Amino acid sequence: MRVLAVNGSPREHGNTYLMLKRVCDRLAGAGMEIDEINLHLKNIAPCGACMICVQTKDGQCHGENDAANELIDRTRRADIILLGSPVYFGSLTGQMKAYMDRVGYVSRQGDNFLRRKIGAAVVPARRAGQLFTFAELNMWFLINGMIVPGSSYWNIGFGRREGEVSEDAEAMATLDELAENILWLAGKVGA
Ligand SMILES: Cc1cc2nc3c(=O)[nH]c(=O)nc-3n(C[C@H](O)[C@H](O)[C@H](O)COP(=O)(O)O)c2cc1C
C-alpha cells in the first residue's frame, strides 16, 4: 500500500510537514510505503487551460513543460493521498492550488485515476482560516470520487513558527486518530 504525502508549504520542515509526518509515521509503522513531495521544491505552474488533456485523454498534462507529469504519475501510483497546506490569507497556498488543478483536471479528463483513492487533509495556521482551507482540500477529494476518513476533530493545528504545531496536543491526538481511521479504512477497501 502506497501513501503520497503532498506538502504545499514552502517551509520544508515546517508545521505542515510535521502534521503530515505525524500521520505518515503511523502508516509507515503499519507497513505502508511513503512517498513525499514538497511542492515548493518542484516546478509547477498554475493550469493554463490549454485543454489539450480534454482532447488526448491520455492521463498527461501537455501544457507547461514542468513537473506536473511527474506529480501526476506519483499521484496515480498512490492508494492514499495526504494533502497538507498552511493557511495563507484564509486559503490554501498557490503551490497546492497548482497541484490540485493540474492533477485533478487531467484525472477527470482521462481515466479518473483519483477515483476511490483514500484522501485526507491536514492544515496548520497561526490563528484562523484552517476550516475554510480544510474544506477546500476536502472538496477536491470529493469531486474526484475519493473516500475521506474522519477523525475525532477536523485535522487542523495551531502554530506560527516552525515546529510550534507539535505543541498543539489536541491536533496531535486528532492526527493519531486520523491515522488509525486511515488504517482501518484501507483494510476494509483493500488499498
Ligand atoms: C503569506 C502568509 C499568509 C498567512 N496567512 C495566514 C492566515 O490567513 N491565517 C493564519 O492564521 N495564519 C496565516 N499565516 C501563518 C501560517 O499559516 C502559519 O505560520 C503556519 O503554521 C505555517 O505552516 P508551515 O510551517 O507549514 O509553513 C500566513 C503565513 C504566510 C507566510
PDBQT file of the ligand as one rigid body, heavy atoms in Angstrom, charges set to zero:
ROOT
HETATM    1  C1  LIG A 201       1.825  34.675   3.242  1.00  0.00    +0.000 C 
HETATM    2  C2  LIG A 201       1.300  34.092   4.542  1.00  0.00    +0.000 A 
HETATM    3  C3  LIG A 201      -0.043  34.223   4.839  1.00  0.00    +0.000 A 
HETATM    4  C4  LIG A 201      -0.559  33.712   6.028  1.00  0.00    +0.000 A 
HETATM    5  N1  LIG A 201      -1.900  33.833   6.278  1.00  0.00    +0.000 NA
HETATM    6  C5  LIG A 201      -2.400  33.319   7.425  1.00  0.00    +0.000 A 
HETATM    7  C6  LIG A 201      -3.798  33.415   7.706  1.00  0.00    +0.000 A 
HETATM    8  O1  LIG A 201      -4.604  33.897   6.899  1.00  0.00    +0.000 OA
HETATM    9  N2  LIG A 201      -4.240  32.937   8.899  1.00  0.00    +0.000 N 
HETATM   10  C7  LIG A 201      -3.391  32.392   9.833  1.00  0.00    +0.000 A 
HETATM   11  O2  LIG A 201      -3.844  32.005  10.890  1.00  0.00    +0.000 OA
HETATM   12  N3  LIG A 201      -2.071  32.245   9.576  1.00  0.00    +0.000 NA
HETATM   13  C8  LIG A 201      -1.564  32.694   8.397  1.00  0.00    +0.000 A 
HETATM   14  N4  LIG A 201      -0.217  32.545   8.116  1.00  0.00    +0.000 N 
HETATM   15  C9  LIG A 201       0.626  31.790   9.074  1.00  0.00    +0.000 C 
HETATM   16  C10 LIG A 201       0.832  30.313   8.664  1.00  0.00    +0.000 C 
HETATM   17  O3  LIG A 201      -0.380  29.691   8.271  1.00  0.00    +0.000 OA
HETATM   18  C11 LIG A 201       1.432  29.513   9.826  1.00  0.00    +0.000 C 
HETATM   19  O4  LIG A 201       2.672  30.094  10.193  1.00  0.00    +0.000 OA
HETATM   20  C12 LIG A 201       1.605  28.067   9.512  1.00  0.00    +0.000 C 
HETATM   21  O5  LIG A 201       1.907  27.347  10.691  1.00  0.00    +0.000 OA
HETATM   22  C13 LIG A 201       2.711  27.840   8.513  1.00  0.00    +0.000 C 
HETATM   23  O6  LIG A 201       2.839  26.467   8.234  1.00  0.00    +0.000 OA
HETATM   24  P1  LIG A 201       4.219  25.898   7.647  1.00  0.00    +0.000 P 
HETATM   25  O7  LIG A 201       5.223  25.937   8.762  1.00  0.00    +0.000 OA
HETATM   26  O8  LIG A 201       3.909  24.507   7.214  1.00  0.00    +0.000 OA
HETATM   27  O9  LIG A 201       4.599  26.748   6.502  1.00  0.00    +0.000 OA
HETATM   28  C14 LIG A 201       0.311  33.047   6.946  1.00  0.00    +0.000 A 
HETATM   29  C15 LIG A 201       1.678  32.934   6.636  1.00  0.00    +0.000 A 
HETATM   30  C16 LIG A 201       2.172  33.459   5.447  1.00  0.00    +0.000 A 
HETATM   31  C17 LIG A 201       3.642  33.311   5.128  1.00  0.00    +0.000 C 
ENDROOT
TORSDOF 0
